Amino acid sequence: MVKQIIPKNLQEALNYLYDGDYKVIAGGTDLMIQKRNTADLLPKFSSNMLYVFNLEELKYVIKEDHQIRIGSMTSLETLLHHPDVPQLLKDVILDMASPGIRNMATLAGNIANASPAGDSLVPLYLMDAIIVLSSIYQNRYIPIEKVIIGPRKTVIQQNEIIKEIIIPNHDVTHYKWVKVGGRLADAISKVSFAGSITIEKEIVTDLRIALGAVYMTVIRDRSIEKIFKQMTIAQLKEDLPTLLSHYEDLIKPIDDQRSNKEYRLKVALNLIKDFITKL
Ligand SMILES: Cc1cc2nc3c(=O)[nH]c(=O)nc-3n(C[C@H](O)[C@H](O)[C@H](O)COP(=O)(O)OP(=O)(O)OC[C@H]3O[C@@H](n4cnc5c(N)ncnc54)[C@H](O)[C@@H]3O)c2cc1C
């Protein structure tokens, strides 16, 4: 029979993870669906479960000079209403699920679930988020794109927990978030896009593009972004076909029940085009 443990604090949670084979459960909004049973029966958990959602010490948003730090058990709904959370992340959270789910769901669960369509991953890639993985031995600080290594695959070790998400300050002159789903709320993305740009005296000093649900992981390519930095905004617009061709080479979507490859590719390129042409 599987054990179900509610640790009193983070240290106790880490001790359990060190001692035995436990699966961390936060809000449970992904896990309860993945392990669902027939009506009225408990979910079919096959491993020991460690319930960490109630760990108050992991519920915080702390603003510092150059970054904000988000405790991993802060609910999405709390983040949505917190004054220090970047507006881009709030815009994305508002498009995720519904208030009931958002009251339980966490960024950590969205990250560890590692779905290419995980909505919060797109702004977290865009803003260079650092994920803090804790074990009894150490804290590891890893950029999000190195934490997620494939669909449902991460580098999180069995004895580790996501303790914190760090978002460096990201001041921009323009940004855009678009989620394309089957309906307005409670929809999984067919394609998602976040772009940000900083323009100083007509010069592009920073350009970032992140795309969700069109590859095995979220796409963010700094080498492409770099080509277009230091251009004037007019040059960037003129060179849009080149920019699009770079992303066309990267985008490798799949067909699934929500959409098909052709649609996803076309929409992703249109979202980039729309972002640049409307600057
Ligand atoms: C109706 C509905 C609508 C949804 N809509 C959206 C949507 O619009 N966009 C979207 O992206 N997702 C959506 N989801 C999916 C889900 O709500 C999110 O992925 C959510 O962020 C998961 O967080 P959680 O805390 O519930 O994770 P859980 O279900 O608790 O866990 C998910 C995974 O993360 C691991 N995990 C959780 N916390 C930690 C931690 N601290 N350290 C290490 N591993 C951890 C768990 O072991 C598990 O593998 C929806 C789900 C439902 C049921």
The ligand as an SDF file (V2000), in Angstrom:
LIG
                    3D

 53 58  0  0  0  0  0  0  0  0999 V2000
   -9.3310   22.0810  -15.5140 C   0  0  0  0  0  0  0  0  0  0  0  0
   -7.8620   22.2960  -15.6780 C   0  0  0  0  0  0  0  0  0  0  0  0
   -7.4190   23.3490  -16.4610 C   0  0  0  0  0  0  0  0  0  0  0  0
   -6.0460   23.5560  -16.6470 C   0  0  0  0  0  0  0  0  0  0  0  0
   -5.6530   24.6090  -17.4250 N   0  0  0  0  0  0  0  0  0  0  0  0
   -4.3380   24.8060  -17.6400 C   0  0  0  0  0  0  0  0  0  0  0  0
   -3.9040   25.8780  -18.4690 C   0  0  0  0  0  0  0  0  0  0  0  0
   -4.7020   26.6710  -18.9800 O   0  0  0  0  0  0  0  0  0  0  0  0
   -2.5860   26.0100  -18.6940 N   0  0  0  0  0  0  0  0  0  0  0  0
   -1.6570   25.1570  -18.1490 C   0  0  0  0  0  0  0  0  0  0  0  0
   -0.4690   25.3210  -18.3790 O   0  0  0  0  0  0  0  0  0  0  0  0
   -2.0480   24.1460  -17.3360 N   0  0  0  0  0  0  0  0  0  0  0  0
   -3.3600   23.9550  -17.0750 C   0  0  0  0  0  0  0  0  0  0  0  0
   -3.7550   22.9160  -16.2630 N   0  0  0  0  0  0  0  0  0  0  0  0
   -2.7400   22.0200  -15.6840 C   0  0  0  0  0  0  0  0  0  0  0  0
   -2.3270   22.3500  -14.2240 C   0  0  0  0  0  0  0  0  0  0  0  0
   -3.3150   23.0860  -13.5490 O   0  0  0  0  0  0  0  0  0  0  0  0
   -1.0020   23.1420  -14.1780 C   0  0  0  0  0  0  0  0  0  0  0  0
    0.0280   22.4190  -14.8310 O   0  0  0  0  0  0  0  0  0  0  0  0
   -0.5610   23.4580  -12.7310 C   0  0  0  0  0  0  0  0  0  0  0  0
    0.3820   24.5050  -12.7510 O   0  0  0  0  0  0  0  0  0  0  0  0
   -0.0100   22.2520  -11.9910 C   0  0  0  0  0  0  0  0  0  0  0  0
    0.3320   22.6440  -10.6630 O   0  0  0  0  0  0  0  0  0  0  0  0
    0.0110   21.7180   -9.4100 P   0  0  0  0  0  0  0  0  0  0  0  0
    0.5780   22.4030   -8.2300 O   0  0  0  0  0  0  0  0  0  0  0  0
   -1.4250   21.3750   -9.3450 O   0  0  0  0  0  0  0  0  0  0  0  0
    0.8630   20.4030   -9.7930 O   0  0  0  0  0  0  0  0  0  0  0  0
    0.6660   18.8780   -9.2850 P   0  0  0  0  0  0  0  0  0  0  0  0
   -0.4420   18.2530  -10.0240 O   0  0  0  0  0  0  0  0  0  0  0  0
    0.6630   18.8130   -7.8100 O   0  0  0  0  0  0  0  0  0  0  0  0
    2.0510   18.2760   -9.7940 O   0  0  0  0  0  0  0  0  0  0  0  0
    2.3950   18.2330  -11.1790 C   0  0  0  0  0  0  0  0  0  0  0  0
    3.7890   17.5970  -11.3170 C   0  0  0  0  0  0  0  0  0  0  0  0
    4.7500   18.4470  -10.7030 O   0  0  0  0  0  0  0  0  0  0  0  0
    5.4520   17.7480   -9.6630 C   0  0  0  0  0  0  0  0  0  0  0  0
    5.6700   18.7630   -8.6200 N   0  0  0  0  0  0  0  0  0  0  0  0
    4.7480   19.6230   -8.1070 C   0  0  0  0  0  0  0  0  0  0  0  0
    5.3260   20.4600   -7.2400 N   0  0  0  0  0  0  0  0  0  0  0  0
    6.6350   20.1360   -7.1940 C   0  0  0  0  0  0  0  0  0  0  0  0
    7.7680   20.6550   -6.4880 C   0  0  0  0  0  0  0  0  0  0  0  0
    7.6670   21.7020   -5.6580 N   0  0  0  0  0  0  0  0  0  0  0  0
    8.9630   20.0820   -6.6790 N   0  0  0  0  0  0  0  0  0  0  0  0
    9.1090   19.0400   -7.5420 C   0  0  0  0  0  0  0  0  0  0  0  0
    8.0790   18.5030   -8.2470 N   0  0  0  0  0  0  0  0  0  0  0  0
    6.8670   19.0600   -8.0800 C   0  0  0  0  0  0  0  0  0  0  0  0
    4.5630   16.6070   -9.2610 C   0  0  0  0  0  0  0  0  0  0  0  0
    5.2950   15.5160   -8.7460 O   0  0  0  0  0  0  0  0  0  0  0  0
    3.9240   16.2570  -10.6150 C   0  0  0  0  0  0  0  0  0  0  0  0
    4.7960   15.4570  -11.3800 O   0  0  0  0  0  0  0  0  0  0  0  0
   -5.1150   22.6900  -16.0360 C   0  0  0  0  0  0  0  0  0  0  0  0
   -5.5770   21.6350  -15.2220 C   0  0  0  0  0  0  0  0  0  0  0  0
   -6.9170   21.4370  -15.0400 C   0  0  0  0  0  0  0  0  0  0  0  0
   -7.3800   20.3020  -14.1730 C   0  0  0  0  0  0  0  0  0  0  0  0
  1  2  1  0
  2  3  1  0
  2 52  2  0
  3  4  2  0
  4  5  1  0
  4 50  1  0
  5  6  2  0
  6  7  1  0
  6 13  1  0
  7  8  2  0
  7  9  1  0
  9 10  1  0
 10 11  2  0
 10 12  1  0
 12 13  2  0
 13 14  1  0
 14 15  1  0
 14 50  1  0
 15 16  1  0
 16 17  1  0
 16 18  1  0
 18 19  1  0
 18 20  1  0
 20 21  1  0
 20 22  1  0
 22 23  1  0
 23 24  1  0
 24 25  2  0
 24 26  1  0
 24 27  1  0
 27 28  1  0
 28 29  2  0
 28 30  1  0
 28 31  1  0
 31 32  1  0
 32 33  1  0
 33 34  1  0
 33 48  1  0
 34 35  1  0
 35 36  1  0
 35 46  1  0
 36 37  1  0
 36 45  1  0
 37 38  2  0
 38 39  1  0
 39 40  1  0
 39 45  2  0
 40 41  1  0
 40 42  2  0
 42 43  1  0
 43 44  2  0
 44 45  1  0
 46 47  1  0
 46 48  1  0
 48 49  1  0
 50 51  2  0
 51 52  1  0
 52 53  1  0
M  END
$$$$
